[in-house]
Amino acid sequence: MIARAPAVSDGRPYFQTRGSGAIRIGTDLRRNEADADPSYSAPPGEDRGTGSVGRLVDELEFLRRAVASQFSDPQASAILLAGLENALSIDRREATFPAAHIVHEPGLRGDLARQAIAVGRGLTDMAREAALKPSRWSNEALSRADIRSPCEGHVWTADAAGLLMGASGGARVMQLYNEWLHRLVILRNLLIPYVNWRDVPVPSGADVPERLRAVEPRAKALLADAMMGRPRHEDLVALALAGQNGAPSAPAYGFQTRDGLALPAAIAARGSAALLTWHPATLIESGDGPVAFLYADPRYFDVPRRAVGPGGERRPPTAVATGTHIVATAAAGGATLALHATIGGCDVNVELGRIVRGARHALASAADASAGQGRAGPVIWHDPSALIAADALVTAGEGIHACPGDGIATLALLGSLYPDNVVQADGLPLAALRHAGKGYGPLFLIGEIG
């Protein structure tokens, strides 16, 4: 069991992890500054072949400088960096992930496209900053640089092609440029799963070529599925774990390595239900190998269901959770996690995999309030603690069911309700929430209701 921590100054609940981290469930995911090493400035593990994203971009700058040093054209650096910017875009001729057509899609497809934009722009900015720094390499070292880079089929900008294939170019500089470009493309793909991608530990030093290339197959498969079909969350997690030198033995929603852990972003704060957040802390003793966080129920539709209770006409107080903590249990191929809390005076526990699935299937509260009258009928109010059960998923035949609760209670409800037509209220009033959801069947409104 993870030790409970005292309340912090802002009063928000969180549970203490091993090491320097604290995860504030339902509100925020970040390092616990009170317990952290004040000298901390980059992910741990740099003596084990991992370092920060910025450090890796700086290391890769050697390849770009080796190319630029061959040209007298003062615009050479700008041309090479513009080629990188286009390769990391999603909407230009040279885009390596041409996903502009899915950027407005809901769910994981759209999240991947939007995250590719954010990570691509960030890496381009880092590369430009690295190019402005004083060189750490001698002209002799740059002139000796040589590498065999497999043809990856990347499309070059016209300016880059003219430069590399011109009088001062040739096979050597082409391959150096191709390798620099390709490693940054792989790095972008490796970081796409994470909301806080700048905090993720990445390969460093001599391990870079081998570890980056090892990520490629999973990245290509996931991004191809995103453009042409329905990408799966378990494949996103597998890609993220491959970037940490691991592989899940079964479908997982997160994992822990010796450098930290990755959990769905929705566990820490309202936002993407598909992407992950990295945190430099650990939940369990895991040795050197990664530990996958597995679903206790491989298929949620096989979980027993029970009918919702009668509820009432009067609105109950918004349920507030206390004593929140996570319990990890060893399982074949990894571990399962459960959220424990006291809600409405009742001790509850909900398996985290159910919460993750519930968050992915939950519907947005935003709705067109001008479209007709919305759902008619009385609202049936429920105390969240009456709906949270470890042995079954709650459902109903019909009606509007409202369950007011804070962030933790909302997470517990997401893992306790059958994930169909469940809407997170996000503080909207009931009049607006009547327009949310599918418009038919039972409707569950959970969270902060205005």
N, C-alpha and C positions, 0 to 999 in steps of 0.2 A: 504494500500500500504506500502511496505517496503521502508524506507528512503534510498536514494542513498548516497553512501559514497564517499569521495574524493579519487582520484587515490592514490595508494600506491607507494612506492619508485621504485618498479620494473616495474611500468606502466601497470600491468595486470589488467583487469577489474574485479570487484567483486561487490556484493551487500551486504549491511549491514543487519544483522538480529538483532532481539531483543536480549538483553543480551550480552554475551561476544563473540559471534561467528561472523565470516564473511565467506561466501561461495563464492569462486571464480569460477564462472560458466565457464566451458570449460577448466579450467586449473588445479585447485587444490581445495581440500576441507580440510580445517583445521581451527583451532582457530585463530582469529585475535589477535596476540600477543600484539599489541599496546593497545587494550582495555581490555585484559584479566586480571583477578585477578592474580598477580604474585605468590600467594600462591597455585594456582590451581595445583593439581597433580593427581586427580582422578575424575571420573564422579561425578556430583552432586547428591544429594538425599540420602546420606548415613543415614540421620535421618529418611528416609521413607522406609527403608528396601531394599535399593539398594546400591551397592558399586562397586569397580573395580573387574576385573577378577582376578588379583593377590590376592586381599583380600579374595575372595571366595576360591581360591585354598588353601590359608593359613588356612582358617577356616576348610576346609575338611581334612586338614592334621591331625586333631585330630583323625579321624576314622582310618587312616593308622597307626598312632603311637599306638593307642589302640591295633591294631593287632600285630604290630612288637614287642611291649613290652612283649608279651607272649612267645617269642622265645629267646633262648640263642644263636642261630645260628647267627654269625656276618654278614652273607650274607642275612638275612631275609629282611632287607629294600631293598636291591638291587633286590631281587627276586620279591617283591611286586611291585616295580616301573617298572621292566621289563614286568610284567604282564599288567600294565597300558599301557605301550608303545605299546605292541602288540594289545591290545584291541582298541586303538585309531588309529592303522594303517589301511590301506585299502587292504593290500596284504599278511597278515599273517593268519595262521590258526585261531587265536583268534580274528580276525578283526570283529568289530561290524557293520561296513559299508564296506563290501567287494566289493569295487568299482574299483579295478585295471583294469578291462576290459573296463571301460568307461573313464579312465583318459585322453585319447587323443581325446575324442569326442568333437566336436564343441558345442558351445552354453551352455545352463544351465547344461546339464548332465556333461560335462567335467569340467565346473567351480565348480560344487559341489564336484566332486572327488578331484580336485586339491586343493580346499580350505580345504577339510577335512584333507588332508596331512599337510597343513600349520598349521591349528589350532591344530590338534592332536600333532604335534611335539612341538608346542609352549606350550601347556598345560603340556605335559610330562616334558619339561624343567622346567616349573614353579613348578611342583610337586617335581622334584629333588631338586630344590633350597629350597623349603619349608622344605624338609626332612633334609637339612643341617643346618637349623636355630636352635638356642637353643629352647628347648621345653618350651611352655607357660603353660603346664599342669603338674600337679603333678602325680607321679606314682599311687597314690591312685585314682585320677580322671580317669586315663587311665584304671586302673583295674576294675573300676565300669562301664565302658562304655558298654552299651547293647542296641541293636536295633533290631527290627523285620523288616527284609528286604525281600520283596517278591522275589521269585526265578525269575530271569530275563533271565535265559538260557545262560548267558555269559560263554564262553569257557575259562577255566583257562590254563595257561602254565603248563607243567608237573612239573616244579619246585615249582610253587605256589600251585598246587594241593597236592604235596607231603608234603609241609610245613603245609598247612591248615588242611589236613586230617591225619597228623601224631600225635605222642603222645602228643604234646603240643597244638594241634589244637582243633577242635571241632565245634559244631554248632554255638556257640557264635562268635568266631573269623571269621568263614566262613561268617556269616551274616554281620559282620562289614566290612570285606573286600569287599563283594559283594556290599554293599551300597556305600562305597567309590568309587569303580570302576564305579558303575552305575551312580552316580551323576556326575562324570567327563565325562562320555560318553554323558549324557544329555547336560552338559555344552558345550561340543564340538558341538553337534547338534544344540544347540541354537545359537552358534556363527558362524556357517558355512555361513549364508547369508551375512556376512559383510566382506568387504575387510580389513577394519581397526578394526578387531575384538577385539584387546586389549583395545580399547577405549570405548567399549560398556558397559553401566551400567548393572549389573546382580544382582540377588537376594542376599541378605545378611542377616545374623542373623537368627532369628526364622522362617522367611518366606521361607528359602531355600528348605526344603523338599517338601512343598506344591506347590510352584511356579515352581520348576524344574519338578515335576511330571506332572503339568498341561501342560507343553510343549510337553510331549511325543507323544500324538496321532498325532499331526500335523507333528512332526519330523519324526516319523515312516512312515507316509503316503508319505511325500515328498521324503525321501531317497529310499523308495520302488519304487516309480515312477521313480526315477533317474536310478535305476539299471535295471528296467524291461520295462520302457516305456518312455514317454515324460513328464518330470516334468513341471509344469506350474509356470510362474513367480508369479502369484497371490498367489499361495500356499507358495512360498518362503517368500513373504511379510507377509502372514498370520502367518507363523512360527515366523518370526522376531517380529511381533507385540505381539504374544502370550508370547514371552520372556519378553516383557515389560508390561505384565499383561493386554493385550487388545485383541480385536478381531474385524476385519473389518466387516462392514455390507454389503459391496459390493466389487467386485474386485478392488484392490488398487495397486498403484506402489510405495507407500511410506507412511509415517505417521509421526505424531508429538506426543510426550508425554510431560509430565511436565519436564522430564530430558533432552530432546533434540529431534532431528528429524533424520529420515532415508530417504535418497533419493538414487535412482539408481546411482551407481558409474560412469556410463557414462555421467551423468549430470555434474560431477565435473572434470573429466579428461578422456582422451582416455584410455580404458582398458576394463574390463569386462562390457558388456552391460546387464548382468543378475543380478550380485550381488549388494549389497547395501553399502553405506558408512554412518557411524554414525557421527553426528555432535552435540556437546553440545551447541546448540542454538535453538531458536524458530522463526517461521515465523509469527505466529498469536497467539492471546490470546485464550487459549483453556481451561482454568480452570484445573481441576484435571484429566479429562478423556482424552484418546487418540483421535486424529483426523486423520482419514484416508484421504490420498490424492487420489482422485478418477479420473478415466478417464471421460472426458466430453463426449467422444464418446465410448459407450460400445463395438462397433465393427467397426474397422477402414474401413472395406470394404463397410460399409453403408454410409460413409462420401462422399458427392458430390465430383466429380472430374472435373478438367478443363484442357484443352490442354495447353501445354507449349507454350510460345510466340515464335516468329520467331528467336530471338537471332541474332548473327552476326558472321562474320569470324574473327574479331579482338578480341584479348584477353583483357578483361577489367582489371583494377587494382583489386588486392585482396581486397575484401570488409572487412572493419574494423568496428566492432560494438562499440558503445559508449552508455553511459547512461543506462547500463543494470540493470534491477531490476525485481523483482518478485511481482506479484499481486495475492493475495489469495481471492477467492470468496466462501462464504458459499454455501454448497449444501446438499441435503438430505443424511444423513449418513456420512458426512465429509466435504471436501472442494476440490475445483479445483484450480490449480495453472496455471499461464500464464507467459511466459517469455516476457518481454517488452524490446525493445532496439531501437536504431537509427542505421540503416544500410544503407549506401549509401545515406544519407540525408533523408531517409524515416523512419517514425516511424512504427514499426512492433510489433505485438504481436502474440505469438504462444502458444497454450495450451501445458503444459508440458507432459501430457499423450501421445500426438501425438509424441513428441520428444522421449519419452522413447520407444515407439513402433518402431519408425524409427530407433533408435540406435540398437535395438535388431534384426531387420531385415536387417540392413546394412551389406554389404559384405566386406570381407577383401581386402585390396589393394594388398597384396602379390600375385604374380602370376608367373608362369613359363615362363619367357621371351624367353626361347629357344624353346617353343612349337609353331611352325608355325609363321605366321606373325601377329597374333593378329587381332583385329577388324580393318577392313578397312573403308575408308570413311572419309569425312571431320569432324572436330570437330566444333560443334555449341556452341559458347560461350554465357553465360548469366550473367547478373548482378544479384547476389542473391536477391536483394531487389525486383526485378521484378517477382521472383518466389514465394515469401513468401506471402501467403494469409491466412486469418483467416477462410474463409468460404468454402474452397475446398482444395483437394489434387491435386497437379500438376502431370501430366503424359504425355506421348508422345507415338506416334505410332511406331517410329523407331528412329535411329540415336544415335550419341554420343554427349551428352550434358555436358558441363563443367561449373562449377560454383565456381570460386575461392573465398574463404573467410576465415577469421580467426576462432578461436574456437567457438565464440558465433554465428557467421553467420552460421557455420556448424551445430550447434545445431538447429538453426531456420530452416535451410533447411531440416534437418532430420524430423522435424515436419510438413513440408510443401509439401514434395514429396510423391507420392504414394510409399509405401515401397516395391518396387520390382526392383531389379538390381540397387540399389543405392550403390555406392562405396565411402568410405572415402579415399581420395588420400594419406594422410600421407606424403606429400612432394615428392612423386615419380614423375618422369617425364612422360609426355604423352606417350612416346614410351613404357614404362613399363605398364602404366595403360590400354593400348589397350588390354592387356592380362587378365585384371581383369574382374570380373563379370561372368555372365552366358554364354556369347558367342553368345547370340541371344536376340532379342527384344531391346527396348531402353535401353541405358546405361547412368546413371547420375554419373558424377564424381564431388565430392564436397570437399571443404576444401582447404588445402595448396597444390597446384599443382606445381611441380618443373619445 
